[in-house]
Structures are given as structure tokens and as C-alpha cells.
Amino acid sequence: MEYQILKIKYYGKKSVLAFSSVEDLLEKMRQRMVIENLSPRTITSYLNGPKRLIEYCGKPPRQITTDEIYSFLVYEKEVKKHSRSTMRINVNGIRYLYKNFLKRPEIVDEVPYPKQEKYIPEIFTGKELKRMFDNMHNTKHRVMLKLIYSCGLRRGEVRDIRLNDIHRQTMQIHIRQGKGKKDRFVQLSEHLLKELEEYYQTTKPETWLFNGRRKGSKLSEAAMRWALLQALKREGITKKLHLHSLRHSFASHHVSMGTNLLHIQQLLGHESIQTTLLYLHLSDKISGKQKNPLDVMYNAG
């Protein structure tokens, strides 16, 4: 994992702490998180909050007060319009800096976490998905989006699937080191298996199931988002949908089919059943034979 060098800007204000000292502090923070085995994405996110705080205040972190941290967070929320999740990551990064390195926990003890927003995410209908899939002529993009939906995957999990993670005999896919550094197995759709075989024969990917522009490299998240955006435009679907909407749709459709919530929790890799309960808004049926919604869509199996 390559890390970008953190460039500290002071917006014209002179700092009494040398630039190298600030950079060294953030680098030590990064090293500790690496040792703690935090994910590269988490490390990058946690570093961003302290970096932006220093930029905003224009002074060394040891001189920043609790009130200035409040001012910075209000600026991020009201001016930058950051979401609750981004705000929470900023708070986590700032707390990490002051508690673990500056040894000044009292500065951040009273800084609250943003209240969780309760909302029902936009999802695809089965008809929208089938129409979109059927009209996608790029084999890699079609198989990738079907895989995200049929397995309820996060975009990072899709990028990390290796060729040997597909288990045809057990009809499962091994998801390695997903969110929370946890492995899990997900159900492989019978319909999708046929398309995966055709995709492999025509594309011949190397190492990773979905290669980027160079064989052997991972497909980028930008390319994944572009593939979905083009499909939505082609179908004239104007709802606010994104790659994670496929995962939401997978879970919601499973609930409507009567799949047990504990099974859905396992498939999604949720730490808590409370997270899975979000999908109860579509149906109150919590029993029945477990089927894959993609197979139901295409009447496979």
C-alpha cells in the first residue's frame, strides 16, 4: 500500500512547529495504526482528520484547544457539508492523535460523536435490475455488477476476489479480510456461475477476478462506479443509486423472500444484527427457503 505524503498548508499563518515535526507526528501515527493492523482505508481516513485540523487552525496540534476543534468540526459540517460518516471518521482520527500521541485526552474527551442518521436507503427493484443487467453488453461490467448484487458485496471486497476464491463444488466465494478484517463465505448464484465461466474464457483475467487496464492489476473503484453510472444512464434510472445500493437491494430482496435475518447477517458480514434490521422495512416475513435473488430473477435452479 502506497501512502501519499501529507502536505501541511497553513493558509498564510506561520507555525512555530517545524514542518518536518508535524509530518513526523502524522507518520508515527500512521506507523502505530499499521502495527495495530488497521486497514489501509481506515489509516488513510484517520490521518485526514488531524491533517485538516492542523490546516484549519494554522498552528501546531499541541497548541490547538477544544474550542478550536469544535470550530473546525462545525466548519466541516456546515461549510464543507460532510456526511455523518465522514464527520465520525474525522472525530476518530483527532481522538486517536490526542490520546495516543500527544497524551492529552482531556482535549477530546468532551468532543461528541455525530448522532447516527436514520434513513431508508434507495434500492433497485427486481425489474430495474433485470432490465439493467440484460442491456449491459460489456461482459466484465455485467458480471461484476451481478456479483455485487447476488452476493451483497462491498466494492472493496469485489476488487479483492482472487481467481482461486471461487469454489464451484460448494457454490461459494471466499471473501478475505472484509470489513473488520474478517473472512466469510458467500453464496454463489447458479445463474452467475455460468456467466463467470464465459467471462473467464473470453477475458482470461490474471490473479484477480476483475483486472484493471493491466492484466494482473485490480480493477479501480472509479471504473466500477463508472460502469454502474453508464448502466443507470442507459436505462433512464434517476434514483440516487450507487454501488452500495446493490448490496442494500440484495439484503432487502432477501428479506422480502423470507430469508432468516441471521442468515442475511452472515452473508453481509454485519457485526451486529441491529445493522441488518434496517432491511425489515420491506417485509415482515422472516422464514422460508433460502434462495439467491439473482436465481429467482432468472428462474435458475
C-alpha positions in Angstrom: 0.0 0.0 0.0 1.5 3.3 -1.0 0.7 6.3 1.2 0.6 9.8 -0.1 3.0 12.3 1.7 0.8 14.6 3.8 1.4 18.1 2.8 0.6 20.6 5.5 -0.7 24.1 4.4 -1.1 26.9 6.9 -3.1 29.4 4.7 -0.5 32.1 5.3 -0.2 31.6 9.1 3.3 30.9 10.4 3.7 27.9 12.5 6.2 27.7 15.4 6.5 24.0 15.0 8.8 22.9 12.1 7.0 21.3 9.1 9.1 18.1 9.5 7.8 17.7 13.1 4.2 17.8 12.1 4.9 15.4 9.2 6.8 13.1 11.6 4.0 13.1 14.1 1.5 12.0 11.4 3.9 9.4 10.1 4.3 8.0 13.7 0.5 7.9 13.9 0.4 6.0 10.7 3.0 3.5 11.8 1.1 2.8 15.0 -2.1 2.1 13.1 -0.2 -0.2 10.7 1.1 -2.2 13.7 -2.4 -2.3 15.1 -3.4 -4.0 11.8 -6.0 -1.3 10.8 -7.0 -1.4 7.2 -5.2 0.9 4.7 -8.5 2.6 4.1 -9.0 3.3 7.8 -5.5 4.5 8.2 -5.8 7.0 5.4 -9.2 8.2 6.7 -7.9 8.6 10.3 -4.9 10.7 9.1 -7.1 13.0 7.1 -8.9 14.5 10.2 -5.8 15.6 12.1 -4.2 16.9 8.8 -7.3 19.0 8.1 -7.5 20.2 11.7 -3.9 21.5 11.5 -4.6 23.1 8.2 -7.7 24.8 9.6 -6.1 26.1 12.8 -2.7 27.0 11.3 -0.8 26.1 14.4 0.9 23.0 15.9 -1.5 20.4 17.3 -0.2 20.8 20.8 -1.5 24.4 20.8 -4.9 23.6 19.5 -7.7 23.9 22.1 -11.0 22.0 22.5 -12.9 25.1 21.3 -10.8 25.2 18.1 -11.6 21.6 17.5 -15.3 22.4 17.9 -14.9 25.3 15.4 -13.2 23.0 12.9 -15.9 20.3 13.1 -18.7 22.9 12.7 -16.8 24.2 9.6 -16.5 20.7 8.2 -20.3 20.1 8.7 -21.8 23.4 7.8 -19.4 24.7 5.1 -17.9 21.5 3.7 -21.3 19.7 4.1 -19.6 16.5 5.1 -21.8 13.5 5.9 -22.2 12.0 9.4 -19.9 9.1 8.5 -17.1 11.5 7.3 -17.6 13.6 10.5 -17.3 10.5 12.6 -14.1 9.4 10.9 -12.7 12.9 11.5 -13.5 12.7 15.2 -12.0 9.3 15.4 -8.8 10.4 13.8 -8.5 13.5 16.0 -9.2 11.4 19.2 -6.5 9.0 18.1 -4.0 11.7 17.7 -4.6 13.4 21.1 -5.0 10.2 23.1 -2.2 8.1 21.7 0.5 10.6 20.8 0.0 14.0 22.4 -1.1 12.3 25.6 -3.8 15.0 26.1 -7.1 13.0 26.3 -8.8 15.8 28.1 -8.7 17.9 24.9 -11.0 15.5 23.1 -12.9 13.8 26.0 -15.8 16.2 25.6 -15.9 16.1 21.8 -19.1 14.3 20.9 -19.6 11.7 18.1 -22.1 12.8 15.4 -25.5 11.3 16.0 -26.4 8.4 13.7 -28.8 9.4 10.9 -31.7 7.1 10.4 -32.8 6.8 6.8 -34.1 4.2 4.4 -31.6 3.8 1.5 -32.7 3.8 -2.1 -32.7 0.4 -3.7 -33.3 -1.2 -7.0 -36.5 -3.1 -7.9 -36.1 -6.5 -9.3 -37.4 -5.3 -12.7 -34.9 -2.4 -12.8 -32.0 -4.8 -12.1 -33.0 -7.4 -14.6 -33.5 -4.8 -17.3 -30.2 -3.1 -16.5 -28.3 -6.4 -16.5 -29.9 -7.7 -19.7 -29.0 -4.5 -21.6 -25.3 -4.5 -20.5 -23.1 -5.7 -23.3 -19.8 -5.3 -21.6 -19.3 -8.7 -20.1 -16.9 -7.7 -17.3 -19.1 -4.9 -16.1 -22.2 -7.0 -16.3 -20.7 -9.9 -14.3 -19.1 -7.5 -11.8 -22.4 -5.8 -11.0 -24.3 -9.1 -10.9 -21.7 -10.4 -8.5 -22.0 -7.4 -6.2 -25.8 -7.8 -6.1 -26.1 -11.6 -5.9 -23.5 -11.8 -3.0 -24.3 -8.5 -1.3 -20.6 -7.4 -1.5 -18.8 -4.2 -0.7 -16.9 -2.6 -3.5 -13.5 -3.3 -1.8 -14.5 -7.0 -1.3 -15.2 -7.3 -5.1 -11.8 -5.9 -6.0 -10.0 -8.3 -3.7 -11.5 -11.5 -5.0 -8.9 -13.8 -6.5 -9.5 -16.4 -9.1 -8.9 -19.2 -6.5 -11.6 -17.7 -4.2 -14.3 -19.1 -6.4 -15.4 -22.5 -5.1 -17.5 -24.3 -7.7 -18.0 -27.5 -5.8 -19.5 -25.8 -2.7 -21.0 -22.9 -4.7 -19.4 -20.3 -2.5 -17.0 -17.4 -2.8 -14.3 -16.8 -0.1 -14.3 -13.2 0.9 -11.0 -12.5 2.5 -10.4 -9.8 5.1 -13.6 -7.8 4.6 -14.7 -5.0 6.9 -13.3 -5.6 10.3 -10.5 -7.8 8.9 -12.9 -10.8 8.8 -13.2 -13.6 6.3 -16.5 -15.1 5.3 -18.1 -17.2 2.6 -21.0 -16.0 0.5 -23.4 -17.9 -1.7 -22.5 -18.2 -5.4 -25.5 -17.9 -7.7 -26.0 -20.8 -10.2 -27.0 -18.3 -12.9 -23.9 -16.2 -12.2 -21.6 -19.3 -12.3 -22.4 -19.8 -16.0 -21.6 -16.2 -16.8 -18.4 -16.3 -14.7 -17.2 -19.3 -16.8 -18.0 -17.5 -20.0 -16.3 -14.3 -18.7 -13.2 -16.3 -17.8 -12.9 -18.0 -21.1 -13.2 -14.7 -23.1 -11.3 -12.4 -20.8 -8.6 -14.6 -19.2 -8.1 -12.5 -16.0 -4.9 -13.0 -14.1 -4.6 -13.2 -10.2 -7.7 -11.1 -9.5 -11.1 -11.9 -10.8 -11.5 -8.4 -12.2 -8.4 -6.9 -13.7 -7.8 -3.2 -14.3 -6.3 -1.9 -17.5 -3.2 -4.0 -17.0 -3.6 -7.7 -16.5 -2.8 -8.8 -13.0 -3.8 -5.4 -11.5 -7.0 -4.8 -9.6 -10.0 -3.0 -11.2 -10.2 0.5 -9.8 -13.1 1.8 -7.8 -13.5 4.6 -10.2 -14.0 2.1 -13.1 -16.6 0.2 -11.0 -18.6 3.4 -10.3 -18.4 4.4 -14.0 -19.8 1.0 -15.1 -22.8 1.5 -12.9 -23.3 5.1 -13.8 -23.3 4.3 -17.5 -25.8 1.5 -17.0 -28.1 3.8 -15.0 -28.0 6.4 -17.7 -28.7 3.9 -20.4 -31.9 2.7 -18.5 -33.0 6.2 -17.6 -33.0 5.4 -13.9 -32.8 8.7 -12.0 -33.0 7.4 -8.4 -29.9 8.2 -6.3 -28.3 4.8 -6.6 -24.6 3.8 -6.2 -22.6 0.6 -5.9 -23.6 0.1 -2.3 -27.3 0.2 -3.4 -26.7 -3.2 -5.0 -25.8 -4.5 -1.5 -28.8 -2.8 0.0 -31.0 -4.3 -2.7 -29.6 -7.8 -2.1 -30.4 -7.7 1.6 -33.9 -6.1 1.1 -34.8 -8.6 -1.6 -33.7 -11.5 0.7 -36.0 -10.1 3.5 -38.9 -10.0 1.0 -38.2 -13.6 0.1 -38.4 -14.6 3.7 -34.8 -15.4 4.3 -33.9 -15.6 8.0 -32.3 -12.4 9.3 -29.4 -14.3 11.0 -28.5 -15.8 7.6 -28.7 -12.4 6.0 -26.4 -11.0 8.7 -23.8 -13.7 8.0 -24.0 -13.1 4.2 -23.5 -9.4 4.7 -20.8 -9.8 7.3 -22.5 -7.5 9.8 -21.0 -7.3 13.2 -24.4 -6.6 14.8 -27.9 -7.9 14.0 -29.1 -4.3 14.6 -27.4 -3.3 11.4 -29.3 -6.0 9.5 -32.6 -5.0 11.0 -32.6 -1.9 8.7 -33.9 -4.1 5.9 -37.1 -5.1 7.7 -38.8 -2.1 6.2 -39.7 -4.1 3.1 -41.2 -7.2 4.6 -42.2 -8.9 7.8 -41.6 -12.4 6.5 -38.6 -13.9 8.4 -38.9 -17.5 7.4 -38.8 -19.7 4.3 -36.4 -21.5 2.0 -33.2 -19.6 1.3 -32.8 -18.7 -2.3 -30.5 -16.4 -4.2 -32.4 -13.4 -5.5 -30.5 -13.5 -8.8 -31.6 -17.1 -9.3 -35.2 -16.1 -8.6 -34.9 -13.2 -11.1 -33.7 -15.6 -13.8 -35.6 -18.7 -12.7 -32.4 -20.7 -12.2 -32.1 -23.7 -10.0 
